[in-house]
Amino acid sequence: MAIYSIAQRTTATAAASASWEIRTASTDRAAILEIGISQNAATAGVYGIGRPAAIGVTPTSPQTVLPEDPNEPTGTVTVCVAWGTGPTVPANFFRRVSCPATIGAGVIWTFPRALMVAVSSSVIVWILATAPVCDVWAVMNE
């Protein structure tokens, strides 16, 4: 399997909303190895990683993951920070973190055996409490 990465800057800051979604295509699943978050303002934030009850609808400006080896094929997984209708809250979270009101505060979550995302599905970063705009990234296999 090829290794793919992507980084974006979130736009959502309101509590009880999705800030980032990793979406698989109808043909491939993804094996997430790492997800990272870094705050861009001195505002405390609380985040969770989970599978949404419903994936986002009509993502705006989705970006395709990038192969770390330029000889590998173009990725099929996309990521997005905005939707016509956003993803819904996960019933449970794989990871949660509370960050202090410090620029640069964040976390790197690793999944040693991979966090699997089924075809036509997603994993999201959910804002549990008001948060600043963040830089987010992921490393995965497709």
NORTA-V248708 format. One record per pair of residues at least 4 apart in sequence whose ideal C-beta (glycine too) atoms are under 7 Angstrom apart, sorted by the first residue. I is the first residue (numbers start at 0). GAP is how many residues later the second one is. Records with the same first field share a line. If there is no record, write none. Layout:
I: GAP ; GAP
This chain:
0: 140 ; 141
1: 65 ; 67 ; 70 ; 139 ; 140
2: 65 ; 136 ; 138
3: 61 ; 62 ; 63 ; 64 ; 71 ; 73 ; 136 ; 138
4: 60 ; 61 ; 63 ; 132 ; 133 ; 134
5: 57 ; 59 ; 60 ; 73 ; 131 ; 132
6: 128 ; 129 ; 130
7: 12 ; 55 ; 71 ; 73 ; 128
8: 124 ; 126
9: 9 ; 10 ; 71 ; 123 ; 124 ; 126
10: 70 ; 71 ; 122
11: 5 ; 6 ; 7 ; 69 ; 115
12: 117 ; 118 ; 119 ; 120
13: 113 ; 116
14: 112 ; 113 ; 114 ; 115
15: 73
16: 69 ; 110
17: 34 ; 38 ; 68 ; 69 ; 106 ; 108
18: 62 ; 106 ; 108 ; 115
19: 59 ; 61 ; 104 ; 105 ; 116
20: 35 ; 38 ; 58 ; 59 ; 66 ; 101 ; 103
21: 8 ; 10 ; 55 ; 57 ; 95 ; 100 ; 101 ; 116
22: 32 ; 36 ; 54 ; 55 ; 57 ; 99
23: 4 ; 5 ; 6 ; 53 ; 93 ; 94 ; 95 ; 96 ; 97 ; 98
24: 51 ; 52 ; 94
25: 93 ; 94
26: 49 ; 92
27: 48 ; 91 ; 114
28: 87 ; 88 ; 89 ; 90
29: 47 ; 87 ; 110 ; 112
30: 83 ; 85 ; 109 ; 110
31: 79 ; 82 ; 83 ; 85 ; 91 ; 106 ; 108
32: 77 ; 78 ; 81 ; 106 ; 107 ; 108
33: 74 ; 75 ; 76 ; 104 ; 105
34: 14 ; 74 ; 103
35: 70 ; 71 ; 72 ; 100 ; 101
36: 10 ; 69 ; 70 ; 88 ; 97 ; 99
37: 66 ; 68 ; 96 ; 97
38: 6 ; 60 ; 64 ; 65 ; 66 ; 67 ; 93 ; 95
39: 63 ; 92 ; 93 ; 94 ; 95
40: 62 ; 91 ; 92
41: 59 ; 60 ; 61
42: 58 ; 88 ; 89
43: 55 ; 56 ; 57
44: 54 ; 82 ; 84 ; 86 ; 87
45: 52 ; 82 ; 83 ; 85
46: 49 ; 50 ; 78 ; 79 ; 80 ; 81 ; 84
47: 42 ; 45 ; 47 ; 48 ; 78 ; 80
48: 44 ; 45 ; 46 ; 60 ; 74 ; 76
49: 40 ; 42 ; 43 ; 44 ; 74 ; 76
50: 39 ; 72
51: 35 ; 36 ; 38 ; 70 ; 72
52: 35 ; 36 ; 37 ; 38
53: 33 ; 34
54: 32 ; 66 ; 67
55: 24 ; 27 ; 29 ; 30 ; 31
56: 26 ; 27 ; 28
57: 25 ; 26 ; 27
58: 21 ; 24
59: 20 ; 22 ; 23
60: 19
61: 16 ; 17 ; 18
62: 15 ; 16
63: 10 ; 11 ; 14
64: 10 ; 12 ; 75
65: 9
66: 5 ; 8
74: 67
75: 66
76: 63 ; 65
86: 35 ; 37
88: 37
89: 34 ; 36
93: 21
94: 14
95: 32
96: 10
98: 6 ; 7
99: 5
110: 4
113: 27
114: 8
116: 4 ; 5 ; 6
124: 11
126: 4
